[in-house]
Amino acid sequence: MSVSQLNEAHEKDNGVAVDRLIDLTSADMDQVNDLILSRADSHVEMVPQLARYLIEAGGKRLRPMLTLASAHVLGNASGNQIKYAAAVEFMHNATLLHDDVVDESDMRRGKPAARKVWGNQASVLVGDFLLGQAFMMMVEAGSLDALDVLSRAAAVIAEGEVLQLAKAGNEDTSEADYMQIIGAKTAKLFEAATEVGVMAGGGSGEKRQAMARYGFELGLAFQLVDDVLDYGLGVGLGKNVGDDLREGKMTLPIILALKDGSELERKTILNALGQEDADDSVVSNVRTILNRRGALEETMSRAHQHVEKAQAALMELPTSLHRDILADVALFCVQRAY
Amino acid sequence: MSVSQLNEAHEKDNGVAVDRLIDLTSADMDQVNDLILSRADSHVEMVPQLARYLIEAGGKRLRPMLTLASAHVLGNASGNQIKYAAAVEFMHNATLLHDDVVDESDMRRGKPAARKVWGNQASVLVGDFLLGQAFMMMVEAGSLDALDVLSRAAAVIAEGEVLQLAKAGNEDTSEADYMQIIGAKTAKLFEAATEVGVMAGGGSGEKRQAMARYGFELGLAFQLVDDVLDYGLGVGLGKNVGDDLREGKMTLPIILALKDGSELERKTILNALGQEDADDSVVSNVRTILNRRGALEETMSRAHQHVEKAQAALMELPTSLHRDILADVALFCVQRAY
């Protein structure tokens, strides 16, 4: 099945899966949204202005919804999931602010990136503020175990970003390097989101591990798809097609095509990688090679494998409405980027 | 007494005060240094390279030494002070990495700033890594109260930096604004350092508050002196004279001189503020005005007032060798910048 057929086949079902997740978490999510707004506040005007600009630009708040749904999967959520979910979203937004500075991104969520409006300096500092606030909320929730999960995630995410930076434009980047990078920079926060969620629902031991594994596999799938979307399937997502290529990011489609491509194809790709001002025709030429070598399809296929692993992890939990919806959401995540 | 006379008068005594602090904390500090090195490590090569470049450049590690001395002030340190001290130093180094990006600094601790060697991108990300590691160590120490102190400090420090950025070059910046900025960006971490220190030594209630107040007042004094040193007393400290002026920072010497200065003096200062390529003669002209208006002396005099408040706070604790050395160290801190 081609990528576009895959997209088409699941589009309808998956919209429904996310709508069900939204419905399922809406009561908790109202509290999370209130908490997010109040904790993004500060007597220093520029802080809430910048933070809200990013936060209110939306995104579907997938990560906090995952935390909330995970908290209810065992049927006895403590209430701590509200603070955990807000903390996870703050960590995510802090990462976005710093990433946009690191990647020199112009756009985020369909609007000019915060750094284009307030500058790199304020973006770095407000990211730090949000991280501090995230930890304050975690401390208030009062669980050292959950704090351990999130502080570890913060360090691992940063390590993943550094590794990605170190590997930028490096044609020797292996598939294993790539999996290590996306495991750290993306999947670790999904893992933390679902892990602290189920912990707020009284989950421990194998159940906690299963929910952590679900989040991690889902995060891998999510990033694999994101890296496919960057080559042109993600029109209208507020992302610039070809950004990864221009930034020299060694994503799986590139790694696969470099492995299988002809000398000429390899040369075309390597010339384009990291070319900051690469125009549409350059991106289009690379995309043609990626398609010809089946690199986008193969990447999508691997994403589906990780979705299956995510769903298998859920099977270790007792059956419930929340569990079923999380299983469907995993499939949705390979279809759309947030 | 002029600034240079003040310097001269205390130079000898204060060197001794810090040497005594170093001796006093050396057994603990060996453990802290080991912990710092091991926690700056990562399988991602660039992380320890960059982190160690900064960490090993030195600085006297004043903040962790304050944590250690504060832990022993009541005579029954738990051992947690080792992790707290390392966490405080990591938070400080994370802040330095981000500040140097924000300020576009070229030098730090007498060497090219990390961002000049590894770039802004890696500096932002390794700062994030160190912050994550700081929280992991705090979690391991297992005190939610201490975590509360440090997570709050992280958020407040970032707010202070944003406020400083928002006020850069703004001639209406008041003394109150300035005190708010340095309270947040500098004094808050000194406060946290001594507060978690005494907590590791079993301090609570009024004793904990007194040590927090000591740290905060000491931090204010430290920053006031730092802002004087930027106008030329700090030769050999690895700092570029005039950096604050070039960055448009509204420090107290500038605020005082703008208040008292003639129209011509005000104009000279305002023209120079934020002039990125201001040469030595521009800085020298501003310094002449600051001296003529007594702005540097007045700033030093205020620093001494805060040292006195810091020392007064210590008097609420039982007498001890550690307490006496901390009192002397406060005086030292107004003499030298680290």
Interface residues (C-beta under 8 A of the other chain):
Chain A: S42 H43 V44 E45 M46 V47 H98 V101 V102 N120 Q121 A122 V124 L125 V126 D128 F129 L131 G132 Q133 F135 M136 M138 V139 G142 L144 L147 D148 S151 R152 A153 A154 A155 V156 I157 A158 E159 E161 V162 L163 L165 A166
Chain B: S42 H43 V44 E45 M46 V47 H98 V101 V102 N120 Q121 A122 V124 L125 V126 D128 F129 L131 G132 Q133 F135 M136 M138 V139 G142 L144 L147 D148 S151 R152 A153 A154 A155 V156 I157 A158 E159 E161 V162 L163 L165 A166
